Amino acid sequence: MADKLSNADVQERLWKAIDDDHTGMLGLTQDNHHFQPMTAFVERDSNTLWFYTKSDTDLAQSVAANGADAAFMFLDKKLQACIDGRLTLSRDRERIERFWNAHVAAWYPQGKDDPSLILLRLDVSEAAVWITEGGLLKYAFEVAKANASKTTPDVGERRDLNFH
């Protein structure tokens, strides 16, 4: 059960889920732009998420001067998270090499040396994580039980993580 997990276990599940799926919605928290689908790459030891983008995108241009507060929304079947932090630009060659794969390459026909290629670096400060165990059958049971007993369903746990 989720309530038996330590914060370290929840954090490990979060990073593993993002490593397995990669895709979520990234946006600035004080901006009028919509959040946009992005592929995240996890660097666990520094609590950092990396995203490839092009330097002329609205997100990169909004971050260019001084960085910006941002959030990454991630959802899969058993874990949902809202991850907050500071978003900055980087041309870190080592990380471009480390995370490069066929999916990324499809967006950059000029390859790793594409002059418009830039990384967005999200230094994670905190996250709200919801863990749901048991899948759809447990959810249906909990909803039925809650309706019969006039209580609320037990479908998982929310945990707040601080990365400072």
C-alpha positions in Angstrom: 0.0 0.0 0.0 1.1 3.6 -0.7 0.8 4.6 3.0 3.7 2.2 3.8 6.1 4.0 1.5 8.7 6.3 2.7 9.3 9.7 1.0 12.4 8.2 -0.6 10.3 5.3 -2.0 7.7 7.8 -3.4 10.5 9.8 -5.0 12.0 6.7 -6.5 8.6 5.7 -7.9 8.2 9.2 -9.4 11.6 9.1 -11.1 11.1 5.5 -12.4 7.6 6.4 -13.8 9.0 9.4 -15.7 12.0 7.3 -16.9 9.6 4.6 -18.2 7.1 7.0 -19.9 8.9 10.4 -20.3 5.9 12.3 -21.5 4.1 15.0 -19.6 3.0 18.7 -19.8 5.5 21.4 -19.2 4.7 25.1 -18.6 5.6 28.3 -16.8 3.6 28.9 -13.6 3.4 32.7 -14.1 2.8 32.8 -17.9 -0.2 33.0 -20.1 1.0 30.3 -22.4 -0.6 26.9 -22.4 1.3 23.9 -21.0 2.8 21.8 -23.8 3.6 18.1 -24.2 7.3 17.5 -23.6 9.6 14.5 -23.2 11.5 14.5 -19.8 14.8 12.9 -19.0 15.5 12.3 -15.3 18.8 13.0 -13.6 18.1 11.4 -10.2 21.1 12.4 -8.2 20.6 16.2 -8.9 16.7 16.1 -8.9 16.7 17.6 -12.4 14.5 17.0 -15.4 15.9 17.8 -18.9 13.9 18.6 -22.1 15.1 19.1 -25.6 13.6 22.0 -27.5 14.5 24.6 -30.1 15.8 28.0 -29.1 13.0 29.8 -31.1 10.1 28.2 -29.2 7.9 30.4 -27.1 8.9 28.4 -24.0 12.6 28.8 -24.6 12.3 32.4 -25.4 10.2 33.0 -22.2 13.0 31.4 -20.1 16.0 32.9 -21.9 16.7 36.0 -19.9 16.5 34.9 -16.2 14.9 31.5 -16.2 11.3 31.0 -14.9 9.3 29.1 -12.4 7.7 26.1 -14.1 5.8 22.9 -13.5 5.8 19.5 -15.2 2.5 17.5 -15.0 3.0 13.8 -15.2 0.3 11.0 -15.3 0.4 7.3 -15.7 -2.0 4.6 -14.4 -0.7 4.3 -10.9 1.1 7.7 -10.3 0.2 11.3 -11.0 2.4 14.3 -10.1 2.8 18.0 -10.3 6.5 18.8 -10.2 7.6 22.4 -9.5 11.0 24.0 -10.0 13.1 26.6 -11.8 13.5 26.3 -15.6 16.6 27.5 -17.3 18.3 27.0 -20.7 21.4 24.9 -21.2 23.6 23.8 -24.1 25.2 21.1 -21.9 26.9 18.9 -24.5 27.3 15.9 -22.1 23.6 15.8 -21.4 22.7 16.3 -25.1 24.8 13.2 -25.7 23.5 11.2 -22.7 19.8 11.5 -23.5 19.9 11.5 -27.3 17.9 8.8 -28.9 16.0 8.0 -32.1 12.8 9.8 -30.9 14.8 13.0 -30.1 16.7 12.8 -33.4 13.5 12.8 -35.4 12.9 16.4 -34.2 16.4 17.6 -35.1 17.3 16.7 -38.7 20.7 18.4 -38.4 21.5 16.1 -35.5 23.1 17.0 -32.2 24.9 19.9 -33.8 21.6 21.6 -34.9 22.2 25.3 -34.0 18.6 25.6 -32.7 18.9 22.7 -30.3 18.8 23.7 -26.7 18.0 22.0 -23.4 15.5 23.2 -20.8 16.7 22.3 -17.3 14.1 22.0 -14.6 15.7 22.0 -11.1 13.0 20.4 -9.1 12.1 22.0 -5.8 9.0 20.2 -4.8 6.4 17.8 -6.1 2.9 16.6 -5.1 2.6 12.9 -5.9 -0.5 10.8 -5.9 -0.1 7.0 -5.9 -2.9 4.7 -6.7 -2.6 1.0 -6.1 -4.8 -1.7 -7.5 -6.0 -0.3 -10.8 -9.5 -0.1 -12.1 -11.0 -3.0 -10.2 -9.9 -1.7 -6.8 -11.1 1.8 -7.8 -14.6 0.4 -8.7 -14.7 -1.6 -5.4 -13.7 1.5 -3.4 -16.4 3.7 -5.1 -19.1 1.1 -4.5 -18.0 0.7 -0.8 -17.9 4.4 -0.3 -21.4 4.8 -1.7 -22.8 2.0 0.4 -21.1 3.3 3.6 -21.5 7.0 3.0 -17.7 7.5 3.2 -15.1 8.5 0.7 -13.2 5.9 -1.4 -9.6 4.9 -0.4 -8.0 5.0 -3.8 -4.4 5.9 -2.8 -2.3 8.5 -1.2 -1.0 12.0 -1.8 2.5 12.8 -0.8 4.3 16.1 -0.9 8.0 15.9 -1.6 10.5 18.7 -0.9 13.8 18.5 -2.9 15.8 21.2 -1.0 
